[in-house]
Amino acid sequence: MGRLQTEWLSRMDYGQAWTLQKELVREIDREERPDTLLLLEHTPTYTMGSDRHPEHLLYEKDELARRGIALYEIDRGGDITYHGPGQLVGYPLLYLDAIGLDLHAYLRKLEEAIIKLLAGYGIAGSRKPAYTGVWVGDLKIAAIGVKFNKARSRRGFITSHGFALNVKSNVEQDGFQGIVPCGISEYGVTSIETLTGLELQVEAIGREIVPYFAEVFNYPVAIPAETLHS
């Protein structure tokens, strides 16, 4: 594969980041930009994917407003999840050539990059065969939901959306109690801080995941770039 450009966007409103993804997908399609990995935090937000079940949102509109949690119905796969401060969100915008394209393998590689990162903290991340994402035992630590955008100027697809990794322990209580996460009621969530007892910064975890991501996706170099939006 070619270059991978990485961007740390700090904390950003979900709608702003979604618009930015669409703009960059078009640039990658036109070959005006290399493959890009956006790393950021979101302000408190629930997102409902294409497999949405409104009953999995447990808060009424008034309660969402009181808690300051935004709600978006979006175009990735999957059901409902939470994004908020203390969580590392990664949006890989990658061109996948139609030759040898394996969309299932793409999801497994996202999981693998996160599992490798967790191993560095002594956390045994794993997969559950029935579900996408990364787990520690019966607790979910990272959610994954993606979209494959058909390229217009060449054969293949460009990925968008991506993963959300729980870093800070506050994430477990700040938003997940208002939903049935990904429609899975029998299992809970956890975070790196809760499992290690360490006090961590989301931006630092973002820097740490880049080499794992580059390794798994076979990028020779991950090139940091100036922040697109601060």
Secondary structure, 3 states (H helix, E strand, C coil): CCCEEEEEEEEECHHHHHHHHHHHHHHHHCCCCCEEEEEEEECCEEEECCCCCHHHECCCHHHHHHHCCEEEECCCCCCEEEECCCEEEEEEECEEECCCCCHHHHHHHHHHHHHHHHHCCCCCCEEECCEEEEEECCEEEEEEEEEEEECCCCCEEEEEEEEEEECCCCHHHHCHHHECHHHCCCCEECCHHHHHCCCCCHHHHHHHHHHHHHHHCCCCCEEECCCCCC
